[in-house]
Amino acid sequence: MIIAYSRVSSKEQDKEKYRTFFNRYENTMNIKFNDIILEQVSASKTKLEDRNLWNYITNPNIKKIVVTEISRIGRNTRDGVKLLKHITNQREDLEIYVVMSNLTIKSNMSAEEEFIFDLQLSLAKREVKLLGERTKLGIQRARESGKHIGRPFGSTKITKEKELQIKALLALGEKKSEIARVTNISRTTLYNYLSDKG
């Protein structure tokens, strides 16, 4: 069995956003979730054992849990990673997949697998941070020099990692122009890729 999970705010709009994301993810990846859990809890005040998620973690029939982002499990990324590792250590046959980071956390990972996971996570966080800083700096410089701020020059090659990012962002309902910006792929390349995929 495979389930989808996200901690959500009290807003109905937030719940609908994640439900739509998971429904689109199902269609894009050609899978079917046995359940989609959108749990309204305070990550800082609610113990893991008191969450609905705990019932699924302890259910031996559940083999995989899909989450959108690590921060949707805990208060922040660090807390989320700690919680995810705790969850996977409850069962030997449980796997958690983080869509937006393209990371898989498995039970009882070897030291080498854990190192690779930590490295992937650090690189993903660093890339997001650097991208944000570069974008702000570039916009600021362009404005200071009086230049028109157009789309950035993007890659013309779509790697497997970029393909997964595109699918995840499409499932979230992001606009194509935003997907091109976030993935640093030119819009023409993105549109050609999407039209080829049908």
Buried (B, 14 or more C-beta within 10 A) or exposed (E): EBBBBBBBEEEEEBBEBBBEBBBBBBEBBEEEBEEBBBBEBEBEEEEBEEBEBBEBBEEEEBEBBBBBBBBBBBBEBEBBBEBBBEBBEEBEEBBBBBBBBBBBBBBEBEEEEBEEBEEBBEEBBEEBEEEEEEEEEEEEEEEEEEEEEEEBEBBEEBEEEBBBBBBBBBBBEBEBEEBBBBBBBBBEBBBEBEEEEE
